[in-house]
Amino acid sequence: MAANLLKVGNDPNSAIKTFCVDTIEEIAKLPTMEYGATGDFANIPGLESLAPMGSQAIVGNESGTVKIYMLFSFGWKDTGTE
């Protein structure tokens, strides 16, 4: 079980990260709460550090609509938001 206080009033409480990738497959290369970016993303400055719970990834998804994923302790999850 995990929890993260994202916001107190109008003030952010943690360093939530927002990523943008081209494809859904690239989500697997993004940082998580346990490890930094992997594969060819590992060499991109800033992606080597962990991402806190609540971070988001926007996916261009060329063959469909733009998708939004959110990071939880168990990994990235599609929010169902397009």
N, C-alpha and C positions, 0 to 999 in steps of 0.2 A: 504494500500500500504506500502511496506517495501523495503529497500535497504541496502546493506552492502558492503563496499569496501573491497574486499578480499585480494588484492595484490597491492602494489605500486612498479613498476619495478619488481625486483626479490625478494623484501622483503615482507613477509606476513604482513598484516595489522590487522588481527583479529585472535583470538584463535580458528580457525576452528577445529572441532573434527572429527575423523574418527572412526567409530564403525564397529564391525564385529559380525554378528549373524548367527545362523544356518538356521533359517526359515523366510519366509516372515511375518508370524504371529507375530514374535518377534519384528518387526519394531514398532508396536504399543506400546511396552513397553519402547522404547528408549526415552531419553530426547528430548524435543522440545524447541522452543523459549519461551514457556509459563510455562512449568513445567519440573521437573526432571523425572528420570526414574520411572516407575510404576511396580506393581506386584513383581515378584521375582527379577527383575533387580534393584529395589529400594534399595536393601541392598548391592549392589556392589559398593565399594569405587570409587568415581569419577563420578559415573553416577547420583548422586543426584543433580548436578548442571545443569543449563540450557545449551543448545547448541546453538551456533549462526547460523544464516542463512548461507547456503553454506556448512554446515557440511555434511558428507557423511556416508552412511552405506553400507557395503559390505555384501551381503546375500549369504550364501553357497548354499541354495536351492537344497537340496539333490536330489530331483526328476527332476531337470532340470539344466540349466546353472547358473553360478554365476551371480547375479544381483547387480546393484549399484543404490542406492536411494540417493536423495539430499534433505536437509531440507530447506523449504521455510516458510514464515510467516503463511501459511495455513496448514503446516504439511509436512510430508515425501512424496516424489513423485518419482516414478520409472523413471529413466532417459532414459530407453529404451536401456541402455548399458549392454551388456553381456560380 
